[in-house]
Amino acid sequence: MKRKLIFILCLSLWVFDACLAQIEIEEKPIQEVYAPGAKPKAIKPKKIKVGLFLPFFKEGTDTNSLKHAFALSSLDYLAGVKVAIDSLEKTNSVSVDLYVEDTELDSSIVEGLLNRYQYRDLDVLIGPIFKSGVEMAIPIIQKRKTKMYLPFEKDFSSKRLNNVISSQKNSIAFANFFAFYFSKEYSTQGKKIVLIHSSKDGKAGKESREIDSLIKINLAGAIDTSGVMLLDIAAKENSNFANRLKKSKSYVFFINTKNNYYANNALGQIAKLIDSSPEVYCMEAILESEIPLFELWDSLHVKFLSRFFVNYEEERTGQLRKKIMESYNEDPAEFTYKGYNDIMFLLNAFSSGEDWLTESMNKEYVNEVSGFYFSQDPSSLGVFNGYHSVWRYDHLKLFRQY
């Protein structure tokens, strides 16, 4: 009996040790233990105060067709702004105080609004969009921490644009983006880049030549620019430039002209190099040519560059369109997408920190609609958007590629 008890005791100890060993093998890694009732610390969203000063013409919109057009554009833009704010606030990264004011087309209204106490600490002022209002607002906001965002393309006479962000066309921003894009796409492929402009386009031709030169200068930091060619398609010596190119080489052509005659001339010559699979970029203005070269665009797989263009059939844009229609019971117009695009950039850039404007320069930002690549102009100190969407032409349709 005594032996039996000793045997049972030893067996029990052996089983306990075996179970303990098994438990140790299967034991999960130690998890962090929180104090009873403790909750993970919530991240407080950054708050941004935005003023939207546009001409809504709440009174008398039907008395003047110009006023009516401004009012509709402003309402379309506001719809896009609200959708973007709603989307971003749901991420809990940013909180927006939006103040909407009607400036009509009166610079004295702009001045009165900016001198109100509640608007002296705006983070961003979007608008106004008319020349006298902008020039009235610039010296006021430059005395503050406010950044002024000009959403529509306009020519302004003011040269001191520090703290001003603009969608206005600017050669430096334009060239910076294209140099960024081409170096990103072709820095490792060893392709020869040909930048084509036309000297007979007047002021536009001069700007195109300057932009092509700036692109080449900016590319120098990323690729061997000895293979980059600047070509004036309007010059006699370039009437048959394709004959001087080696068909054994791979080429990238940027036809930087909105003149249909010279653009088509260049495309016709490039078609002779089809065996070397040239890559061709054109400005979207030639899509409106009186004699569209559909078959040539298809055979060359021409890519078109546009500052702002919406693909209504793209899945992400289609989802956005549906959301806008559900919220506002109307089909979005171009200005609706513009409002969405602008606010998506401003709020995401602001979330990057106190120095958000500097942090966002010379960096690409893309969303469902378009994108941004801001650069500072050293002469005016203004910050301008050079981003262009890339659209591929295929079988009578445009597809957003980049």
Secondary structure as UniProt FT lines:
FT   HELIX           2..26
FT   TURN            36..37
FT   STRAND          46..54
FT   TURN            61..62
FT   HELIX           65..89
FT   TURN            90..92
FT   STRAND          94..102
FT   TURN            104..105
FT   HELIX           107..114
FT   HELIX           117..119
FT   TURN            120..121
FT   STRAND          124..126
FT   HELIX           131..141
FT   TURN            142..143
FT   STRAND          147..150
FT   TURN            162..163
FT   STRAND          164..166
FT   HELIX           171..186
FT   TURN            187..190
FT   STRAND          192..197
FT   HELIX           199..201
FT   HELIX           203..219
FT   TURN            220..222
FT   HELIX           225..227
FT   STRAND          228..232
FT   TURN            233..234
FT   HELIX           236..238
FT   TURN            239..240
FT   HELIX           241..244
FT   TURN            247..248
FT   STRAND          251..255
FT   HELIX           260..270
FT   HELIX           271..276
FT   STRAND          279..283
FT   HELIX           284..288
FT   HELIX           294..300
FT   STRAND          303..306
FT   TURN            312..313
FT   HELIX           315..328
FT   HELIX           334..350
FT   TURN            351..352
FT   TURN            354..355
FT   HELIX           356..360
FT   TURN            361..362
FT   STRAND          364..366
FT   STRAND          371..376
FT   TURN            378..380
FT   STRAND          383..385
FT   STRAND          389..394
FT   TURN            395..396
FT   STRAND          397..400
//
